């Protein structure tokens, strides 16, 4: 009985081996990566709202920013608050925010940039150059949530 099972096993392996030698091998499966946001080119003139906020924490200020000729032409605090105990910040252009994040990363810090899937403009920019002693999203991190982005023609 053992001898018969062994022969059946050998015959099965031989049959399967014979099947694999027929015809060319099937191509390996291909994987399609999900579409990513398109590359974004900063327009010369646009407006956006920047909320200085990290990881769902409290807002440290909401600002409407107007960029004209590639430079910040105006910044208006729109949350009705005034800066207390700290100096009012100057919000850079979106290109400027991306450059700050790249510089932080080049200096060994952490950076995160999330882009709009439709046109690629940044919708979240955060960077942290702390030594790691602060909790994630702590005071050492600088974060902006971008909304109401509107290029002007």
C-alpha positions in Angstrom: 0.0 0.0 0.0 2.8 2.4 0.8 4.5 1.5 -2.4 1.3 2.3 -4.4 1.0 5.7 -2.7 4.6 6.5 -3.4 4.2 5.7 -7.1 1.0 7.8 -7.2 3.0 10.7 -5.7 5.8 10.4 -8.1 3.4 10.1 -11.0 1.6 13.3 -9.8 4.8 15.2 -9.5 5.9 14.1 -13.0 2.5 15.0 -14.5 2.7 18.5 -12.9 6.3 19.0 -14.1 5.2 18.0 -17.6 2.4 20.6 -17.5 4.8 23.4 -16.6 7.1 22.6 -19.5 4.4 23.2 -22.1 4.4 26.6 -23.7 6.0 29.8 -22.5 5.8 30.8 -18.9 3.0 33.3 -18.0 4.1 36.9 -17.5 4.5 38.0 -13.9 1.6 40.0 -12.5 1.9 43.8 -12.9 0.8 46.2 -10.2 -0.7 49.5 -11.0 0.1 52.2 -8.5 -2.7 54.6 -7.6 -2.7 57.9 -9.4 -0.7 60.5 -7.5 -1.2 64.3 -7.6 0.1 66.0 -10.6 3.2 68.2 -10.4 2.3 71.7 -9.2 3.7 74.8 -10.6 3.2 77.9 -8.5 1.2 80.5 -10.4 2.3 84.1 -10.3 -1.0 85.4 -8.8 -3.2 83.5 -6.4 -4.9 83.6 -3.0 -5.2 81.0 -0.2 -6.1 80.6 3.4 -3.5 79.2 5.8 -4.5 77.7 9.1 -1.5 77.4 11.5 -2.5 74.1 13.0 -0.8 70.7 13.7 -2.5 67.3 13.8 -6.0 68.6 14.6 -4.8 70.7 17.5 -6.0 74.2 18.2 -5.6 76.8 15.5 -2.8 79.3 16.2 -4.1 81.6 13.5 -6.0 81.7 10.2 -4.7 84.0 7.5 -5.9 85.0 4.0 -2.8 85.4 1.8 -2.6 87.2 -1.5 0.3 86.5 -3.8 0.9 88.9 -6.7 3.9 88.7 -9.1 5.2 85.7 -7.2 5.5 87.6 -3.9 3.2 87.9 -0.9 1.3 91.1 -1.4 -0.9 90.9 1.6 -1.7 88.8 4.7 -4.9 89.3 6.7 -5.6 87.5 9.9 -9.2 86.3 9.5 -10.0 84.3 12.7 -10.8 87.4 14.7 -8.0 86.7 17.2 -4.9 88.6 18.0 -1.6 87.1 18.8 -1.1 87.0 22.5 2.2 86.1 24.1 3.8 85.6 20.7 4.8 87.6 17.7 2.5 87.7 14.7 3.9 85.5 12.0 4.5 86.3 8.3 2.9 83.6 6.2 5.0 82.9 3.1 3.7 82.0 -0.3 2.9 78.3 -1.0 6.2 78.0 -2.8 7.9 79.6 0.3 6.2 77.1 2.6 7.4 74.2 0.4 11.0 75.7 0.5 10.9 76.0 4.3 9.8 72.3 4.5 12.6 71.2 2.1 15.2 73.2 4.1 14.0 71.6 7.4 14.4 68.1 5.8 17.8 69.0 4.4 18.8 70.1 8.0 17.8 66.6 9.3 14.3 67.6 10.4 11.0 66.0 9.5 8.6 67.3 6.8 5.3 66.3 5.5 3.6 67.7 2.4 0.1 66.6 1.2 -1.1 67.7 -2.2 -4.5 68.2 -3.7 -5.1 65.2 -6.0 -6.8 67.4 -8.7 -4.1 70.0 -9.3 -1.2 69.2 -7.0 -1.2 72.4 -4.9 -0.2 71.8 -1.3 -3.0 71.3 1.2 -0.9 70.5 4.3 2.7 71.5 5.0 4.5 70.7 8.2 8.1 70.7 9.2 9.9 70.1 12.5 13.6 70.7 13.1 13.5 69.9 16.9 15.8 67.5 18.5 13.0 65.0 19.2 12.4 66.1 22.8 9.1 67.6 21.9 6.0 65.4 21.4 5.0 64.8 17.8 3.1 67.9 16.6 4.4 69.8 19.6 5.4 73.4 19.8 8.6 72.8 17.8 6.6 71.7 14.8 5.3 74.3 12.3 2.2 73.2 10.4 -0.2 74.8 7.9 -3.5 73.5 6.5 -4.2 75.2 3.2 -7.7 75.9 2.0 -9.5 78.2 -0.4 -6.6 78.1 -2.9 -7.6 80.2 -6.0 -5.2 81.0 -8.8 -6.0 84.3 -10.6 -5.6 84.8 -14.3 
